Amino acid sequence: MKETIQYDACDENSWDFLDMEYPLSNACGQLGQSYQNYHCPDHERHMECKVDPNMAIKGVTHAKWYGAPGPMFCGPTSEYPTVGVWDYTYNCHNPWADPPEYCEEYEGQKAGRYDNSRV
């Protein structure tokens, strides 16, 4: 809760750095957790929602440092059969390229991109 207030974050940032990369699968769980397998305590189980295998959602918050991972997202495996990594080294600001390229995943982004080619 403290970090939520300190960083004005309404959802979780991607911060679990594995093998020198930020896996896009962080949206499913970080530090070995599986968010889909979380359950309410027995006395609150009546409030638990069933997993919707067709749901898709994208977060709105993210870190603000150079190359910080974009907002986390998840969706059905029919839409995302595999996911890659956030490439924090990618220079997305290339206005001189043909065609020009800009950092557009989040406001204030200076570098990085979603890269599904490295699974």
N, C-alpha and C positions, 0 to 999 in steps of 0.2 A: 504494500500500500504506500509506503514511504516513497518508493521510486515513481509510482504513478503520479503522486503529487509533485515531487521534485522535477520530473521531466515532462509533466503535462501529457502523459500517455494514457489513452483510454483502452489500448490493447497492448499485447506483448510485442516487444522488438525482437528481431532475430539477432541473437548475440552468441549462440553456441558455435564456436569456431573449431571445426574438426578437420584434421589433416590439411591445415592451412587454407580452408575454405569455409564459407557459410552455406551449408546445404539448404536448399529450398524446402526440404522435408522438416526443417525446424518448426514449420507451422503445425506439424503433427505431434511435436513433442521435443523438448530440449533436455539435455542432461539425462538421456536414457528414458525419459518419460513418454507415455503414449496418452495424449489427451483424450482420445476416443475411448479409452478404457477407464476413465475416471467415473466414479459412481458416488451418489449421495449416500450419507449414512442411512442405515435402515429406517430411522424415525423420520427422515426427509425424502425417502425414496419415492413417495407419491408425487413429488414435485419434479422428478427427473424426466427429462425429455428423451425420447427414443432418437437414436442416430438416424439422420436423414441421408441416405447414400447419394442423393441427387443435389444436396445443398452445395452452393458455392458462395464464398465470401472472401473479401479482401480487407485487410486492416487499413487503418488510416494513419497510424503513428509510425515513427521510425526514428532512429538516431540521427544526429545532425552533423557528425564528423565527415571528413572527406572520404568518399567512397562507401559511406554507411549503407548497409543493406536496405533495400526498399521495403515497403510494408509487406507483411506476410500474407499469404493467400492459400486457400485450399478449395478443393472441388472434387467432383466425382472422378473416378479413375477413367471413365469414358472420355472426359475432357483433358485429364492430366494422367495418362498412363504411366509416365515416369517424369521426374523432375530433376533438375540439375543443381546448379549452385548460383549464388550471387557472386559475380566476378567484380570484386571491389577495386581491381586494378585497371578496369576498362575505362579508357578516356572517351566518354560519351559526348563531349563537347567538341565537335568537329565541324564548325560552320563552313570550312573551306573544302570539305569533302564533296564528292559528286555521287549521289545527292548529299546535301548537308545533313548533319546528324546533331541532335541536341539531347541533353539530359531531360527526360520528361516523365520519369517514374514518380517523382515527388518534387514539390516546391523546394528550391534551394539546392537541389542535387548538383554535385560537381563532378562525380565519377561513379562508375559502376553500372551493372546491368544484370538482368536475369539471363542465365545461360543454360538452356536445356540441352545443349550439345554435349555437355560433360556430365554424364549420369553416373 
